[in-house]
Amino acid sequence: MTDFAIGTDKIGLGGIGVTQFSALTLLQQGSDTIVKTGNTELASLLGITSTSLTANDFVFSASVV
């Protein structure tokens, strides 16, 4: 994502078995953040520092209908 804005935008996750922030791994790569669960990369946030992300930046859904 190139235009993610902390405090404004939300990343929605559903149908992948992840229902809470603590299940995510946030990896800093240069000036970008990689959001992962296990070995699966879910998102690349360009220009975002991993430590600036909180649970409030994510919305979780247990399943997709």
Secondary structure, DSSP 8 states (H G I E B T S, - for coil): --S--TTT--EEEESSS--SGGG-EEEEETTEEEEEETTEEEEEETT--GGG--GGGEEEES---
